[in-house]
Structures are given as structure tokens and as C-alpha cells.
Amino acid sequence: TEYIIKSYQLQSYIYEEMNDLDSAVYYMTKVLEFGNRLNDTSLVASCYQDLGVMYGERQMNKESEKYLSKALELDSLTNNLSECVLDLFYLAQLILHKETDSLQDIYTARNYITKSVKIFESLNSYKKYLAYSTSAAVYISLAHKTNIDKYADSSLYYYKMAEPTFKISSGPGNYRLLRLCYVDYLLY
């Protein structure tokens, strides 16, 4: 059974890389069925997270939020902090990427990413730079929406926290996004 599950997961990831969402979702749903049959909460939560990310990358926001919220709920029930932090991170990213005009949505993203930062820091995870960069983006969005300077200052603070690690361990595309956030701060 374990090999079948791994096979389906790999097939799902391969189809995702090939931009074949239907096939990727099909195979991940197969893994989800196994997780439910085996009553494996962590496997089910992992499938929900993967499905949420897949849908989010294709701007299918309602589906993405549904699956990421389910993942967060299960990971919270099992106290799986290393996955909770990613669920929160992906939920915040989802809101930012849908380019919402809703101030409430941006506050929701801030709440998700603030929780994510706290967990990353408590775990002393090197991946906290991801949460820092998302925090910078959230706060500059808030500054633009509200004209409150302290949000711009918070954006700069998180930019400075993320920037050294991004230079070393992140791909050029991710570092470019962080630099764009800084430019947005300068233009504010």
C-alpha cells in the first residue's frame, strides 16, 4: 500500500509539473482516498495541502482556499506545527496573489502570515525567510490601502529580515519578488 501511495503522489507531482492539473488532481485524489481508508490524518492533511497549492497556482482561489483550510484544520488537530506553518503561509500567499481590493482580505492575510512567522520562529526554521518576505508584501499592501506609515515600516522591517537569506538560499525569481516588494516600499 505504501508503494502505491508514493506512486500516486509522484504521478500527481509529475503531472503538476507538466501543467496537467486534471491528471495531477486525479492522482492526488487517489492518495486522499487511501489516506481516508487508512484513517491517516497526516496523509489526508498533506493531500489537502497539495491540492490547495495546485489549485492556487492556477488561480482557482475558492478550491485552493477550501483545501488549504481543511489542511490547516487537520494539522492543527494533530498539532503538526511544521505543516500548520506552511498551511498558513499558503493561505496568506493565496490572498496576496488574487490581488484583492478588499481591506478585510489583506487583514486576513496578515493574520495568517503573523501566525506563520511565530511558528517558524518557534521552530527556528531556516524557511522563516519565506514568511518574512510574505509579511513584507502584506504590510506594503496594507500601507497602500490605508495610507498608514507604520505598515510601510513593518514591510521594510520584514524585507530586511528576509533579504540576507534570500540572497543565499533562494532562487533568482524569489529574490526578484522580494526586491520588487522593496521597490514598492520605496515608491510608497
C-alpha positions in Angstrom: 0.0 0.0 0.0 2.8 2.4 0.9 4.4 2.0 -2.6 1.1 2.6 -4.3 0.5 5.8 -2.3 4.1 7.0 -3.2 3.5 6.1 -6.8 0.3 8.1 -7.0 1.9 11.0 -5.2 4.8 11.0 -7.7 2.4 10.8 -10.6 0.5 13.7 -9.3 3.6 15.8 -8.9 4.8 14.9 -12.4 1.5 15.9 -13.9 1.5 19.1 -11.9 5.0 20.0 -13.4 3.6 19.2 -16.8 0.7 21.7 -16.2 -1.8 18.9 -16.5 -4.0 19.9 -13.5 -6.7 17.4 -14.2 -4.3 14.4 -14.0 -2.4 15.9 -11.1 -5.7 16.2 -9.1 -6.8 12.8 -10.2 -3.8 11.1 -8.7 -3.7 13.2 -5.6 -7.4 12.3 -5.0 -6.3 8.7 -5.2 -3.8 9.3 -2.4 -6.5 11.1 -0.5 -8.8 8.1 -0.8 -6.0 5.9 0.7 -5.5 8.3 3.5 -9.2 8.3 4.4 -9.4 4.5 4.2 -6.3 4.1 6.4 -7.6 6.9 8.7 -4.2 8.6 8.3 -4.8 12.2 9.3 -1.4 13.4 8.3 -1.6 11.9 4.9 -5.1 13.4 4.4 -3.9 16.8 5.5 -0.9 16.6 3.2 -3.1 15.8 0.3 -5.4 18.7 1.1 -2.3 21.0 1.2 -1.0 19.7 -2.1 -4.5 20.1 -3.7 -4.7 23.6 -2.3 -1.3 24.6 -3.7 -2.2 23.1 -7.1 -5.4 25.0 -7.4 -3.8 28.2 -6.1 -1.1 28.1 -8.7 -3.8 28.1 -11.3 -5.8 31.0 -9.7 -8.6 28.7 -8.7 -8.9 30.5 -5.4 -12.1 29.1 -3.9 -10.9 25.5 -4.4 -7.5 26.4 -3.2 -8.8 28.0 0.0 -11.1 25.1 0.7 -8.3 22.6 0.6 -5.8 24.7 2.4 -8.3 25.4 5.2 -9.0 21.7 5.5 -5.3 21.0 5.7 -4.9 23.7 8.4 -7.8 22.2 10.4 -6.3 18.7 10.4 -2.7 19.8 11.0 -4.0 21.9 14.0 -5.9 18.9 15.4 -2.8 16.8 15.3 -0.6 19.7 16.5 1.7 19.3 13.4 3.3 22.7 13.6 5.7 22.2 10.7 2.7 21.7 8.4 0.5 24.3 10.1 3.1 26.9 9.3 3.0 26.0 5.6 -0.8 25.9 5.5 -0.9 29.4 7.0 1.8 30.6 4.6 0.0 29.2 1.5 -3.3 30.8 2.7 -1.6 34.2 3.0 0.0 33.8 -0.4 -3.3 32.9 -1.9 -4.9 36.1 -0.7 -2.0 38.2 -1.9 -1.9 36.6 -5.4 -5.6 37.2 -6.0 -4.8 40.9 -5.9 -7.9 41.7 -3.9 -9.2 45.2 -3.3 -10.7 44.1 0.0 -9.0 45.5 3.0 -10.5 42.7 5.0 -8.8 40.1 2.8 -5.4 41.8 3.4 -6.0 41.8 7.1 -6.9 38.1 6.9 -3.6 37.5 5.0 -1.8 39.5 7.7 -3.3 37.3 10.4 -2.3 34.1 8.6 1.3 35.3 8.0 1.7 36.6 11.5 0.8 33.2 12.9 3.1 31.6 10.3 6.0 33.8 11.4 5.5 33.0 15.0 5.5 29.3 14.4 8.5 29.4 12.0 10.4 31.3 14.7 9.4 28.9 17.4 10.6 26.0 15.3 13.8 28.0 14.5 13.2 27.0 10.8 15.5 28.4 8.2 12.4 28.7 6.0 11.2 31.6 8.1 12.5 33.9 5.4 9.5 32.8 3.2 7.2 34.1 5.9 9.2 37.3 6.3 9.0 38.0 2.6 5.3 37.4 2.5 5.0 39.7 5.6 6.8 42.4 3.7 4.3 42.1 0.8 1.3 42.0 3.1 2.4 45.1 5.0 3.2 47.1 1.9 -0.3 46.2 0.6 -1.8 47.4 3.9 0.2 50.6 3.7 -1.1 51.4 0.2 -4.7 50.6 1.1 -4.8 52.5 4.4 -2.0 55.2 4.0 -0.7 54.2 7.4 3.0 54.6 7.5 3.6 52.1 10.3 2.6 49.4 7.8 5.2 50.5 5.4 7.7 50.5 8.2 6.7 46.9 9.0 7.2 46.0 5.4 10.7 47.3 5.5 11.4 45.5 8.7 10.4 42.1 7.2 12.2 42.9 4.0 15.4 43.4 6.0 14.8 40.1 7.9 14.3 38.1 4.6 16.8 39.7 2.3 20.1 38.2 3.6 18.7 34.6 3.5 17.1 35.1 0.1 20.4 36.1 -1.4 22.0 32.9 -0.2 19.3 30.2 -0.4 16.5 31.3 -2.7 16.2 31.1 -6.5 16.6 34.3 -8.5 12.9 34.5 -9.2 12.0 34.6 -5.5 14.7 37.1 -4.7 13.4 39.3 -7.6 9.9 39.2 -6.0 11.4 40.3 -2.7 13.3 43.2 -4.4 10.0 44.3 -6.1 8.5 44.5 -2.7 11.3 46.8 -1.6 10.9 48.9 -4.7 7.2 49.1 -3.8 8.2 50.3 -0.4 10.5 53.0 -1.8 7.7 54.2 -4.1 5.3 54.4 -1.1 
